[in-house]
Amino acid sequence: MPKETFSVQVYPDDRVVNRTIAEYERFGWEVISNQRMQEFTGQTSYGDGSSEKHYSTFNKITFSRDKDAAWYEEVKAYETNYRQLEKEAKRLQESMPSDTYSGEPIAFPKLSLILFFTPLFLVPIILIIRFCVRKSKDKKRAAEWEQTQKGKVLEQIAKIRGEIGEKQAEMQALVAKAEIAMKTKR
């Protein structure tokens, strides 16, 4: 009876661990082990000769599922589709502009000449004006995007979430059938 196994690392918080386990159990995975791990990440040395070691802590959860199960291929296809929908929803969410400053550096042509010939009290004024112009352009672009694209993106996100919900319902029904089938085989 061939088995498929894999491990995932998650933040060591009970809610995160339980949410991760529940997510993978929907697709027929069973928990083999759940270990809290510490990994050496480096060491800081101080001038007085002492040092401090640094570790990262995470939970390593190992899952397994039976490849010979009657539901394996269908569940695997649902899981693949679910992961693709998750990636698409994340990509769409990240494509939405934020209301914060874009963080792009303000570049002046021949900045050294400007600083050399311009009295120092004018430089902050120029920077403030440049920042305000950029901020107004960012707000204008965000408003244009919101008028033209936001509705479409939100519709796509809602559609993908609806599809995820449908697939989860189908998965629950399939898992219930598989459980009944497994009980009747015993």
Accessible surface in RSA format (square Angstrom, percent):
REM  Atomic radii and reference values for relative SASA: ProtOr
REM  Chains: A
REM  Algorithm: Lee & Richards
REM  Probe-radius: 1.40
REM  Slices: 20
REM RES _ NUM      All-atoms   Total-Side   Main-Chain    Non-polar    All polar
REM                ABS   REL    ABS   REL    ABS   REL    ABS   REL    ABS   REL
RES MET A   1   164.52  85.2  99.60  65.9  64.93 154.6  82.93  70.5  81.59 108.1
RES PRO A   2    71.90  52.4  60.14  54.8  11.76  42.7  71.51  59.0   0.39   2.4
RES LYS A   3   106.41  51.9  78.16  48.0  28.25  67.3  52.27  47.0  54.14  57.7
RES GLU A   4    39.08  22.4  35.25  26.7   3.84   9.1  16.40  31.7  22.68  18.5
RES THR A   5    79.47  56.5  54.78  55.5  24.70  58.9  21.93  29.5  57.54  87.0
RES PHE A   6    63.95  32.0  53.35  33.0  10.60  27.6  63.95  38.8   0.00   0.0
RES SER A   7    53.53  45.2  26.45  35.3  27.08  62.4  16.46  35.1  37.07  51.9
RES VAL A   8    34.58  22.8  30.01  27.2   4.57  11.0  34.58  30.0   0.00   0.0
RES GLN A   9   114.53  64.0  89.61  65.5  24.91  59.3  21.75  46.3  92.77  70.4
RES VAL A  10    21.14  13.9  12.70  11.5   8.44  20.3  21.10  18.3   0.05   0.1
RES TYR A  11   156.11  72.9 144.92  82.5  11.18  29.1 101.29  76.1  54.82  67.6
RES PRO A  12    30.28  22.1  16.34  14.9  13.94  50.7  16.34  13.5  13.94  86.6
RES ASP A  13    40.11  28.1  37.76  37.6   2.35   5.6   7.84  18.5  32.27  32.2
RES ASP A  14   101.12  70.8  98.15  97.7   2.97   7.0  26.77  63.0  74.36  74.2
RES ARG A  15   178.56  75.0 173.10  88.2   5.46  13.0  73.81 100.9 104.75  63.5
RES VAL A  16    34.51  22.7  34.38  31.1   0.14   0.3  34.38  29.9   0.14   0.4
RES VAL A  17     6.25   4.1   6.25   5.7   0.00   0.0   6.25   5.4   0.00   0.0
RES ASN A  18    92.62  63.9  87.19  84.3   5.43  13.1  26.89  64.7  65.73  63.5
RES ARG A  19   152.96  64.2 145.74  74.3   7.22  17.2  69.17  94.5  83.80  50.8
RES THR A  20    18.13  12.9  16.51  16.7   1.62   3.9   7.18   9.7  10.94  16.5
RES ILE A  21    29.06  16.5  29.06  21.6   0.00   0.0  29.06  20.9   0.00   0.0
RES ALA A  22    45.53  41.9  41.64  64.3   3.89   8.9  43.49  61.2   2.04   5.4
RES GLU A  23    36.78  21.1  36.78  27.8   0.00   0.0   2.54   4.9  34.24  28.0
RES TYR A  24    32.40  15.1  32.40  18.4   0.00   0.0   6.82   5.1  25.59  31.5
RES GLU A  25    86.85  49.9  77.09  58.3   9.76  23.2  21.38  41.4  65.47  53.5
RES ARG A  26    75.33  31.6  67.73  34.5   7.60  18.1  21.14  28.9  54.19  32.8
RES PHE A  27     2.25   1.1   2.25   1.4   0.00   0.0   2.25   1.4   0.00   0.0
RES GLY A  28    16.42  20.3   0.00   N/A  16.42  20.3  11.97  32.8   4.45  10.0
RES TRP A  29    12.88   5.2   9.17   4.4   3.70   8.7   9.17   4.9   3.70   6.0
RES GLU A  30   105.84  60.8 103.50  78.3   2.34   5.6  36.48  70.6  69.36  56.6
RES VAL A  31    54.97  36.2  26.63  24.1  28.34  68.3  26.63  23.1  28.34  76.9
RES ILE A  32   101.04  57.5  69.60  51.9  31.44  75.8  74.19  53.4  26.85  72.9
RES SER A  33    36.34  30.7  29.88  39.9   6.46  14.9  29.29  62.4   7.05   9.9
RES ASN A  34    69.31  47.8  38.54  37.2  30.77  74.1  13.48  32.4  55.84  54.0
RES GLN A  35    88.47  49.5  83.43  61.0   5.04  12.0  24.01  51.1  64.46  48.9
RES ARG A  36   138.56  58.2 107.20  54.6  31.36  74.7  47.89  65.4  90.67  55.0
RES MET A  37    64.93  33.6  61.82  40.9   3.11   7.4  55.71  47.4   9.22  12.2
RES GLN A  38   125.77  70.3  92.71  67.8  33.06  78.7  22.90  48.7 102.87  78.0
RES GLU A  39    95.68  54.9  92.08  69.7   3.60   8.6  27.86  53.9  67.82  55.4
RES PHE A  40   106.73  53.4  84.54  52.4  22.19  57.7  84.54  51.3  22.19  63.5
RES THR A  41    81.60  58.0  43.54  44.1  38.06  90.7  41.99  56.4  39.60  59.9
RES GLY A  42    22.43  27.7   0.00   N/A  22.43  27.7  22.43  61.5   0.00   0.0
RES GLN A  43    92.90  52.0  58.44  42.7  34.46  82.0  14.75  31.4  78.16  59.3
RES THR A  44    51.78  36.8  48.15  48.8   3.63   8.7  36.10  48.5  15.68  23.7
RES SER A  45    87.37  73.8  60.32  80.5  27.05  62.3  37.13  79.1  50.23  70.4
RES TYR A  46   106.39  49.7  92.63  52.7  13.77  35.8  79.16  59.5  27.24  33.6
RES GLY A  47    91.21 112.5   0.00   N/A  91.21 112.5  46.70 128.2  44.51  99.7
RES ASP A  48   122.74  86.0  78.58  78.2  44.16 104.4  50.80 119.6  71.94  71.7
RES GLY A  49    71.16  87.8   0.00   N/A  71.16  87.8  38.97 106.9  32.19  72.1
RES SER A  50    56.37  47.6  45.23  60.4  11.14  25.7  47.87 101.9   8.50  11.9
RES SER A  51    58.51  49.4  28.10  37.5  30.41  70.1   5.35  11.4  53.17  74.5
RES GLU A  52    83.47  47.9  79.15  59.9   4.32  10.3  28.26  54.7  55.21  45.1
RES LYS A  53   121.51  59.3 102.33  62.8  19.18  45.7  46.70  42.0  74.80  79.7
RES HIS A  54    70.35  38.4  67.10  46.6   3.24   8.3  49.47  51.0  20.88  24.3
RES TYR A  55   110.52  51.6  78.58  44.7  31.94  83.1  52.83  39.7  57.69  71.1
RES SER A  56    44.15  37.3  38.74  51.7   5.41  12.5  38.87  82.8   5.28   7.4
RES THR A  57    55.03  39.1  36.29  36.8  18.74  44.7  23.03  30.9  32.00  48.4
RES PHE A  58    27.74  13.9  27.74  17.2   0.00   0.0  27.74  16.8   0.00   0.0
RES ASN A  59     9.80   6.8   9.80   9.5   0.00   0.0   0.00   0.0   9.80   9.5
RES LYS A  60    68.84  33.6  68.77  42.2   0.07   0.2  16.62  15.0  52.22  55.6
RES ILE A  61     0.00   0.0   0.00   0.0   0.00   0.0   0.00   0.0   0.00   0.0
RES THR A  62    26.11  18.6  26.11  26.5   0.00   0.0  20.42  27.4   5.69   8.6
RES PHE A  63     0.00   0.0   0.00   0.0   0.00   0.0   0.00   0.0   0.00   0.0
RES SER A  64     7.16   6.0   6.67   8.9   0.49   1.1   5.49  11.7   1.67   2.3
RES ARG A  65     6.29   2.6   3.72   1.9   2.57   6.1   2.69   3.7   3.61   2.2
RES ASP A  66    29.96  21.0  27.44  27.3   2.52   6.0  13.24  31.2  16.72  16.7
RES LYS A  67    94.13  45.9  81.09  49.8  13.05  31.1  24.19  21.8  69.94  74.5
RES ASP A  68    90.35  63.3  61.51  61.2  28.84  68.2  26.70  62.8  63.65  63.5
RES ALA A  69    22.36  20.6   7.14  11.0  15.22  34.6  15.45  21.8   6.91  18.3
RES ALA A  70    96.10  88.4  52.33  80.8  43.77  99.6  64.68  91.1  31.42  83.2
RES TRP A  71    35.57  14.3  31.66  15.3   3.91   9.2  34.21  18.2   1.36   2.2
RES TYR A  72    11.02   5.1  11.02   6.3   0.00   0.0  10.28   7.7   0.74   0.9
RES GLU A  73   125.62  72.1 121.05  91.6   4.57  10.9  64.13 124.0  61.49  50.2
RES GLU A  74    85.67  49.2  77.14  58.4   8.54  20.3  33.96  65.7  51.72  42.2
RES VAL A  75     0.69   0.5   0.69   0.6   0.00   0.0   0.69   0.6   0.00   0.0
RES LYS A  76    83.90  40.9  83.89  51.5   0.01   0.0  41.24  37.1  42.66  45.4
RES ALA A  77    63.20  58.1  50.43  77.8  12.77  29.1  58.37  82.2   4.84  12.8
RES TYR A  78    40.01  18.7  39.09  22.2   0.92   2.4  16.74  12.6  23.27  28.7
RES GLU A  79    18.54  10.6  18.54  14.0   0.00   0.0   7.75  15.0  10.79   8.8
RES THR A  80    69.33  49.3  65.31  66.2   4.01   9.6  50.88  68.3  18.45  27.9
RES ASN A  81    48.10  33.2  46.77  45.2   1.33   3.2  14.33  34.5  33.77  32.6
RES TYR A  82    15.02   7.0  15.02   8.5   0.00   0.0   0.75   0.6  14.27  17.6
RES ARG A  83    52.59  22.1  52.02  26.5   0.58   1.4  42.69  58.3   9.90   6.0
RES GLN A  84   109.11  61.0 103.64  75.7   5.47  13.0  37.76  80.4  71.36  54.1
RES LEU A  85    21.46  12.0  21.46  15.4   0.00   0.0  21.46  15.1   0.00   0.0
RES GLU A  86    63.03  36.2  57.78  43.7   5.25  12.5  26.14  50.6  36.89  30.1
RES LYS A  87   152.49  74.4 145.47  89.3   7.03  16.7  91.75  82.6  60.75  64.7
RES GLU A  88    61.43  35.3  59.27  44.8   2.16   5.1  23.36  45.2  38.08  31.1
RES ALA A  89    18.16  16.7  16.17  25.0   1.99   4.5  16.57  23.3   1.60   4.2
RES LYS A  90   136.86  66.8 130.91  80.3   5.96  14.2  79.37  71.4  57.49  61.2
RES ARG A  91   131.13  55.1 127.80  65.1   3.33   7.9  68.95  94.2  62.19  37.7
RES LEU A  92     9.82   5.5   9.82   7.0   0.00   0.0   9.82   6.9   0.00   0.0
RES GLN A  93    95.73  53.5  88.50  64.7   7.23  17.2  39.73  84.6  55.99  42.5
RES GLU A  94   122.90  70.6  90.99  68.8  31.91  76.0  48.40  93.6  74.50  60.8
RES SER A  95    60.31  51.0  32.57  43.5  27.73  63.9  40.34  85.9  19.96  28.0
RES MET A  96    42.78  22.2  28.64  19.0  14.13  33.7  27.41  23.3  15.37  20.4
RES PRO A  97    63.98  46.6  34.87  31.8  29.11 105.8  45.53  37.6  18.45 114.7
RES SER A  98    77.58  65.6  54.01  72.1  23.58  54.3  44.05  93.8  33.53  47.0
RES ASP A  99   144.11 100.9 107.47 107.0  36.64  86.6  41.27  97.1 102.83 102.6
RES THR A 100   101.09  71.9  86.86  88.1  14.23  33.9  79.42 106.7  21.67  32.8
RES TYR A 101    82.13  38.3  55.94  31.8  26.18  68.1  57.48  43.2  24.64  30.4
RES SER A 102    60.79  51.4  23.39  31.2  37.40  86.2  33.29  70.9  27.50  38.5
RES GLY A 103    53.04  65.4   0.00   N/A  53.04  65.4  26.72  73.3  26.32  59.0
RES GLU A 104    95.93  55.1  91.94  69.6   3.99   9.5  32.01  61.9  63.93  52.2
RES PRO A 105   116.14  84.6  98.32  89.6  17.82  64.8 108.95  90.0   7.19  44.7
RES ILE A 106    46.16  26.3  23.39  17.4  22.77  54.9  23.39  16.8  22.77  61.8
RES ALA A 107    76.16  70.0  60.53  93.4  15.63  35.6  67.19  94.6   8.97  23.8
RES PHE A 108    39.56  19.8  24.34  15.1  15.22  39.6  25.28  15.3  14.29  40.9
RES PRO A 109   107.19  78.1  93.34  85.1  13.84  50.3 104.29  86.1   2.90  18.0
RES LYS A 110   151.21  73.8 131.55  80.7  19.67  46.8  86.31  77.7  64.90  69.1
RES LEU A 111    79.73  44.4  75.89  54.3   3.84   9.6  75.89  53.3   3.84  10.3
RES SER A 112    84.25  71.2  72.90  97.3  11.36  26.2  53.26 113.4  31.00  43.4
RES LEU A 113    89.50  49.8  88.88  63.6   0.62   1.6  89.16  62.6   0.34   0.9
RES ILE A 114    57.01  32.4  52.81  39.3   4.21  10.1  57.01  41.1   0.00   0.0
RES LEU A 115    74.49  41.5  65.46  46.8   9.03  22.7  65.64  46.1   8.86  23.8
RES PHE A 116   157.93  79.0 127.64  79.1  30.29  78.8 135.58  82.2  22.35  64.0
RES PHE A 117   145.27  72.7 116.69  72.3  28.57  74.4 120.68  73.2  24.58  70.4
RES THR A 118    24.76  17.6  17.95  18.2   6.81  16.2   7.34   9.9  17.43  26.3
RES PRO A 119    67.03  48.9  54.68  49.8  12.35  44.9  66.76  55.1   0.28   1.7
RES LEU A 120   142.41  79.3 133.00  95.2   9.40  23.6 133.00  93.4   9.40  25.3
RES PHE A 121   142.77  71.4 127.87  79.2  14.90  38.8 135.98  82.4   6.79  19.4
RES LEU A 122    65.77  36.6  65.77  47.1   0.00   0.0  65.77  46.2   0.00   0.0
RES VAL A 123    24.85  16.4  24.72  22.4   0.13   0.3  24.85  21.6   0.00   0.0
RES PRO A 124    68.20  49.7  65.66  59.9   2.54   9.2  68.15  56.3   0.06   0.3
RES ILE A 125    87.66  49.9  86.99  64.8   0.67   1.6  87.64  63.1   0.02   0.1
RES ILE A 126    63.13  35.9  61.66  45.9   1.47   3.6  62.54  45.0   0.59   1.6
RES LEU A 127    74.53  41.5  73.27  52.4   1.26   3.2  73.60  51.7   0.94   2.5
RES ILE A 128   109.29  62.2 107.40  80.0   1.89   4.6 109.27  78.7   0.02   0.1
RES ILE A 129   101.06  57.5  98.95  73.7   2.11   5.1 101.04  72.8   0.02   0.1
RES ARG A 130    89.57  37.6  87.24  44.5   2.33   5.5  15.52  21.2  74.05  44.9
RES PHE A 131    73.99  37.0  73.99  45.8   0.00   0.0  73.99  44.9   0.00   0.0
RES CYS A 132    69.15  52.3  63.28  70.6   5.87  13.8  26.61  67.4  42.54  45.9
RES VAL A 133    68.38  45.0  66.20  59.9   2.17   5.2  68.33  59.4   0.05   0.1
RES ARG A 134    40.56  17.0  39.22  20.0   1.34   3.2   5.33   7.3  35.23  21.4
RES LYS A 135    89.92  43.9  89.72  55.0   0.20   0.5  39.07  35.2  50.85  54.2
RES SER A 136    64.36  54.4  56.22  75.0   8.14  18.8  45.47  96.8  18.89  26.5
RES LYS A 137   116.83  57.0 113.79  69.8   3.03   7.2  63.41  57.1  53.42  56.9
RES ASP A 138    26.26  18.4  21.04  20.9   5.22  12.3  19.49  45.9   6.77   6.7
RES LYS A 139   130.36  63.6 124.05  76.1   6.31  15.0  78.35  70.5  52.01  55.4
RES LYS A 140   136.07  66.4 129.46  79.4   6.61  15.7  78.78  70.9  57.29  61.0
RES ARG A 141   137.02  57.5 132.49  67.5   4.53  10.8  65.38  89.4  71.64  43.4
RES ALA A 142    24.22  22.3  21.19  32.7   3.03   6.9  23.02  32.4   1.20   3.2
RES ALA A 143    51.63  47.5  45.08  69.6   6.55  14.9  50.61  71.3   1.02   2.7
RES GLU A 144    86.12  49.4  85.41  64.6   0.71   1.7  36.37  70.3  49.75  40.6
RES TRP A 145    54.05  21.7  49.53  24.0   4.52  10.6  40.86  21.8  13.20  21.4
RES GLU A 146    96.18  55.2  86.71  65.6   9.47  22.6  14.40  27.9  81.78  66.8
RES GLN A 147   155.87  87.2 116.39  85.1  39.47  94.0  41.81  89.0 114.06  86.5
RES THR A 148    80.97  57.6  67.00  67.9  13.97  33.3  65.46  87.9  15.51  23.4
RES GLN A 149    69.10  38.6  69.10  50.5   0.00   0.0  15.24  32.4  53.86  40.8
RES LYS A 150    65.83  32.1  65.83  40.4   0.00   0.0  22.85  20.6  42.98  45.8
RES GLY A 151    40.78  50.3   0.00   N/A  40.78  50.3  34.79  95.5   5.99  13.4
RES LYS A 152   120.22  58.7 117.43  72.1   2.79   6.7  74.75  67.3  45.48  48.4
RES VAL A 153    13.64   9.0  13.64  12.3   0.00   0.0  13.64  11.8   0.00   0.0
RES LEU A 154    79.82  44.5  76.28  54.6   3.54   8.9  76.69  53.9   3.13   8.4
RES GLU A 155   124.35  71.4 115.91  87.7   8.44  20.1  45.89  88.8  78.46  64.1
RES GLN A 156    85.84  48.0  84.35  61.6   1.49   3.5  26.00  55.3  59.85  45.4
RES ILE A 157     6.90   3.9   6.90   5.1   0.00   0.0   6.90   5.0   0.00   0.0
RES ALA A 158    63.74  58.6  50.70  78.2  13.04  29.7  56.54  79.6   7.20  19.1
RES LYS A 159   138.56  67.6 126.14  77.4  12.42  29.6  79.87  71.9  58.69  62.5
RES ILE A 160    13.32   7.6  13.32   9.9   0.00   0.0  13.32   9.6   0.00   0.0
RES ARG A 161   152.56  64.1 143.99  73.4   8.57  20.4  49.09  67.1 103.47  62.7
RES GLY A 162    37.29  46.0   0.00   N/A  37.29  46.0  34.83  95.6   2.45   5.5
RES GLU A 163    54.74  31.4  53.90  40.8   0.84   2.0  21.44  41.5  33.30  27.2
RES ILE A 164    24.71  14.1  24.71  18.4   0.00   0.0  24.71  17.8   0.00   0.0
RES GLY A 165    34.85  43.0   0.00   N/A  34.85  43.0  28.81  79.1   6.04  13.5
RES GLU A 166   108.92  62.5 102.26  77.4   6.65  15.8  37.75  73.0  71.16  58.1
RES LYS A 167    49.08  23.9  49.00  30.1   0.08   0.2  12.60  11.3  36.47  38.8
RES GLN A 168    44.21  24.7  43.65  31.9   0.57   1.3   6.89  14.7  37.32  28.3
RES ALA A 169    59.59  54.8  51.07  78.8   8.52  19.4  53.75  75.7   5.84  15.5
RES GLU A 170    70.11  40.3  62.69  47.4   7.42  17.7  34.82  67.3  35.29  28.8
RES MET A 171     1.22   0.6   1.22   0.8   0.00   0.0   1.22   1.0   0.00   0.0
RES GLN A 172   114.88  64.2 106.20  77.6   8.68  20.7  35.88  76.4  79.01  59.9
RES ALA A 173    52.09  47.9  43.08  66.5   9.02  20.5  50.70  71.4   1.39   3.7
RES LEU A 174    21.00  11.7  19.87  14.2   1.12   2.8  20.84  14.6   0.16   0.4
RES VAL A 175    35.76  23.5  35.16  31.8   0.61   1.5  35.76  31.1   0.00   0.0
RES ALA A 176    45.69  42.0  43.18  66.6   2.51   5.7  44.96  63.3   0.73   1.9
RES LYS A 177   140.03  68.3 134.68  82.6   5.35  12.7  80.12  72.1  59.90  63.8
RES ALA A 178     8.43   7.7   4.65   7.2   3.78   8.6   8.30  11.7   0.13   0.3
RES GLU A 179    90.40  51.9  88.73  67.1   1.67   4.0  26.44  51.1  63.96  52.2
RES ILE A 180   110.48  62.9 110.01  82.0   0.47   1.1 110.48  79.6   0.00   0.0
RES ALA A 181    42.22  38.8  37.74  58.2   4.48  10.2  42.09  59.3   0.13   0.4
RES MET A 182    86.86  45.0  83.90  55.5   2.96   7.0  75.80  64.4  11.06  14.7
RES LYS A 183   142.20  69.4 126.85  77.8  15.35  36.5  74.26  66.8  67.94  72.4
RES THR A 184   107.91  76.8  72.08  73.1  35.83  85.4  68.79  92.4  39.12  59.1
RES LYS A 185   160.91  78.5 123.64  75.9  37.28  88.8  89.87  80.9  71.05  75.7
RES ARG A 186   219.86  92.3 154.32  78.7  65.54 156.0  79.09 108.1 140.77  85.3
END  Absolute sums over single chains surface
CHAIN  1 A    13670.1      11469.9       2200.1       7924.6       5745.5
END  Absolute sums over all chains
TOTAL         13670.1      11469.9       2200.1       7924.6       5745.5
